[in-house]
């Protein structure tokens, strides 16, 4: 028992030192290569702890090798942009000057609902408020609102304004979201009427959303070329 206790402590402090030297961040901020190294470190550390017959060097040597590889790779990536793109990837612009790039969203295998979730987490209630949305290498969205939504606030100008609430997605990629219809106080008859007035059908819509004051945002589904 004492042997297992000592081995666990040694491996634990070895991992702490290794991760500190690698300058690791939160799991959600790890690059692909960093995440792979982190997973391998956890597996390597568990081997000598679970089986006391396995020498500690069987974990220590691979851990040091991975540390060296990560440090060398980080240096190479900084010096060679082409290698950086291969191992780290590059940012992907999903919304450019207020226009949603549906093809890029599909190429990144990201759903419109996931994008809307990220916008809400950034304090954006409606996609029409966004000037740029960039999918970073770590899988997170950087969101930049339009100037009219980010410059001078009503509170700074001492103006009274009504709350717009949040935006409810009623159609996502041609599919009607019935639970959101209820949240918005709509029904399918009203939705059909709104679409009919615009000469549209659900199959034409990539995103249709409405906020709590009734403002409607529509993005049409792009035709495959």
C-alpha positions as CSV (number, residue, x, y, z in Angstrom):
1,X,0.0,0.0,0.0
2,X,2.8,2.4,0.9
3,X,4.4,1.6,-2.5
4,X,1.2,2.6,-4.4
5,X,0.9,5.8,-2.3
6,X,4.4,6.9,-3.1
7,X,4.2,6.0,-6.8
8,X,0.9,7.9,-7.1
9,X,2.5,11.0,-5.5
10,X,5.6,10.8,-7.8
11,X,3.5,10.5,-10.9
12,X,1.1,13.3,-9.7
13,X,3.9,15.7,-9.2
14,X,5.6,14.6,-12.4
15,X,2.4,15.5,-14.3
16,X,2.0,18.8,-12.5
17,X,5.6,19.8,-13.5
18,X,5.1,18.6,-17.1
19,X,1.8,20.5,-17.6
20,X,3.3,23.6,-16.1
21,X,6.2,23.5,-18.5
22,X,3.8,23.0,-21.4
23,X,1.9,26.1,-20.3
24,X,-1.5,24.4,-20.6
25,X,-4.7,26.3,-20.5
26,X,-8.3,25.2,-19.8
27,X,-9.4,22.1,-21.6
28,X,-11.7,24.1,-23.9
29,X,-8.8,26.2,-25.0
30,X,-6.4,23.4,-25.9
31,X,-5.3,22.9,-29.5
32,X,-5.7,19.5,-31.1
33,X,-2.1,18.4,-30.5
34,X,-2.3,19.7,-26.9
35,X,-5.4,17.7,-26.2
36,X,-3.9,14.5,-27.6
37,X,-0.8,15.0,-25.4
38,X,-3.0,15.6,-22.4
39,X,-5.0,12.3,-23.1
40,X,-1.8,10.4,-23.5
41,X,-0.3,11.8,-20.3
42,X,-3.3,10.6,-18.3
43,X,-3.1,7.1,-19.8
44,X,0.7,6.9,-19.2
45,X,0.3,8.1,-15.6
46,X,-2.3,5.4,-14.8
47,X,-0.1,2.5,-15.9
48,X,2.4,2.4,-13.0
49,X,-0.2,3.4,-10.5
50,X,-2.5,0.5,-11.4
51,X,0.2,-2.1,-11.6
52,X,3.0,-1.8,-9.0
53,X,5.1,-4.4,-10.9
54,X,5.6,-1.9,-13.8
55,X,8.7,0.3,-13.2
56,X,8.0,4.0,-12.8
57,X,10.4,4.7,-15.7
58,X,7.8,3.2,-18.0
59,X,5.7,6.2,-17.3
60,X,8.4,8.9,-16.7
61,X,10.3,8.3,-19.9
62,X,7.3,8.6,-22.3
63,X,6.0,11.6,-20.3
64,X,9.4,13.4,-20.8
65,X,9.4,12.4,-24.5
66,X,5.9,13.9,-25.0
67,X,7.0,17.0,-23.1
68,X,10.0,17.4,-25.4
69,X,7.9,16.7,-28.5
70,X,5.3,19.3,-27.5
71,X,8.0,21.9,-26.8
72,X,9.8,21.3,-30.1
73,X,6.6,21.2,-32.1
74,X,5.5,24.5,-30.5
75,X,8.7,26.1,-31.6
76,X,8.4,24.7,-35.1
77,X,4.8,25.9,-35.4
78,X,5.9,29.4,-34.5
79,X,8.6,29.5,-37.1
80,X,6.8,27.7,-40.0
81,X,3.2,29.0,-40.8
82,X,2.5,26.1,-43.2
83,X,3.2,23.6,-40.4
84,X,1.1,25.7,-38.0
85,X,-1.9,25.4,-40.3
86,X,-1.4,21.6,-40.5
87,X,-1.2,21.0,-36.8
88,X,-3.2,23.9,-35.3
89,X,-5.6,24.8,-38.2
90,X,-6.8,28.3,-38.9
91,X,-9.7,30.6,-37.9
92,X,-12.8,30.2,-39.9
93,X,-15.1,33.2,-40.6
94,X,-18.7,32.1,-40.2
95,X,-20.3,35.6,-40.4
96,X,-18.6,38.2,-42.5
97,X,-19.9,41.8,-42.5
98,X,-23.2,40.6,-41.2
99,X,-23.6,37.8,-43.8
100,X,-23.8,34.2,-42.7
101,X,-21.5,31.9,-44.7
102,X,-23.6,28.7,-44.8
103,X,-21.1,26.7,-46.8
104,X,-18.3,27.4,-44.3
105,X,-20.7,26.5,-41.4
106,X,-21.3,23.2,-43.1
107,X,-17.7,22.6,-43.9
108,X,-16.8,23.1,-40.2
109,X,-19.6,20.6,-39.4
110,X,-21.2,23.1,-37.1
111,X,-25.0,23.4,-36.9
112,X,-26.9,26.7,-36.9
113,X,-28.2,25.8,-33.4
114,X,-24.7,25.6,-32.1
115,X,-23.8,29.0,-33.6
116,X,-26.9,30.6,-32.0
117,X,-26.0,29.0,-28.7
118,X,-22.5,30.6,-28.9
119,X,-24.0,34.0,-29.8
120,X,-26.3,33.9,-26.8
121,X,-23.3,33.0,-24.6
122,X,-21.6,36.1,-26.0
123,X,-24.6,38.3,-25.0
124,X,-26.0,38.4,-28.6
125,X,-29.8,37.8,-28.7
126,X,-30.2,37.9,-32.5
127,X,-27.9,36.9,-35.3
128,X,-28.8,40.1,-37.2
129,X,-26.8,42.0,-34.5
130,X,-23.5,40.3,-35.5
131,X,-20.9,41.8,-37.9
132,X,-18.3,39.0,-37.5
133,X,-18.4,35.6,-36.0
134,X,-15.1,33.6,-36.2
135,X,-14.6,30.0,-35.3
136,X,-11.2,29.8,-33.7
137,X,-8.7,27.0,-33.7
138,X,-9.7,25.9,-30.2
139,X,-13.4,25.4,-31.3
140,X,-14.7,28.6,-29.7
141,X,-16.5,31.4,-31.4
142,X,-15.2,35.0,-31.3
143,X,-18.2,37.3,-31.9
144,X,-18.2,41.0,-32.9
145,X,-21.5,42.9,-32.8
146,X,-22.4,45.6,-35.4
147,X,-21.4,49.1,-34.5
148,X,-25.0,50.2,-33.7
149,X,-25.2,47.4,-31.2
150,X,-21.9,48.0,-29.4
151,X,-21.0,51.7,-29.4
152,X,-23.0,54.0,-27.2
153,X,-25.5,52.3,-25.0
154,X,-28.9,53.8,-24.1
155,X,-27.8,53.9,-20.5
156,X,-24.9,56.2,-21.4
157,X,-27.2,58.5,-23.3
158,X,-29.8,58.4,-20.6
159,X,-32.5,57.1,-22.9
160,X,-35.4,54.9,-22.1
161,X,-35.7,51.8,-24.3
162,X,-37.8,48.7,-24.2
163,X,-36.3,45.3,-23.8
164,X,-36.1,43.1,-26.9
165,X,-35.7,39.9,-24.9
166,X,-34.1,36.9,-26.7
167,X,-34.4,35.6,-30.2
168,X,-36.4,32.4,-30.8
169,X,-35.3,30.2,-33.7
170,X,-38.6,29.1,-35.3
171,X,-37.0,27.4,-38.4
172,X,-33.5,25.9,-38.4
173,X,-32.2,24.6,-41.7
174,X,-35.7,24.1,-43.2
175,X,-37.1,22.4,-40.0
176,X,-39.8,24.0,-37.9
177,X,-38.9,24.1,-34.2
178,X,-42.4,23.7,-32.6
179,X,-41.2,24.1,-29.0
180,X,-39.8,27.5,-30.0
181,X,-43.1,28.5,-31.6
182,X,-44.7,28.1,-28.2
183,X,-42.0,30.1,-26.5
184,X,-42.5,32.9,-29.0
185,X,-46.2,32.8,-28.6
186,X,-46.7,31.7,-32.2
187,X,-48.4,28.7,-33.8
188,X,-47.9,27.0,-37.2
189,X,-50.8,28.9,-38.7
190,X,-49.2,32.3,-37.9
191,X,-45.8,31.0,-39.1
192,X,-47.4,29.9,-42.4
193,X,-49.1,33.3,-42.8
194,X,-45.8,35.2,-42.2
195,X,-44.1,33.0,-44.8
196,X,-46.9,33.3,-47.3
197,X,-46.8,37.1,-47.1
198,X,-43.1,36.9,-48.1
199,X,-43.7,34.3,-50.8
200,X,-41.6,31.7,-48.9
201,X,-41.9,28.2,-47.6
202,X,-40.1,26.4,-44.7
203,X,-37.9,24.6,-47.3
204,X,-36.5,28.0,-48.4
205,X,-35.4,29.0,-44.9
206,X,-32.0,28.4,-43.3
207,X,-32.9,30.4,-40.2
208,X,-36.0,32.3,-39.2
209,X,-36.0,33.8,-35.7
210,X,-38.2,36.3,-33.9
211,X,-37.4,38.2,-30.7
212,X,-39.8,39.0,-27.9
213,X,-40.9,42.3,-29.5
214,X,-41.8,40.6,-32.7
215,X,-38.8,41.5,-34.9
216,X,-38.2,38.8,-37.5
217,X,-34.8,37.8,-38.9
218,X,-34.8,35.5,-42.0
219,X,-31.8,33.9,-43.7
220,X,-32.6,32.0,-46.9
221,X,-31.1,28.6,-47.6
222,X,-28.4,28.8,-50.2
223,X,-28.9,26.8,-53.3
224,X,-26.3,24.1,-54.0
225,X,-24.2,25.0,-57.0
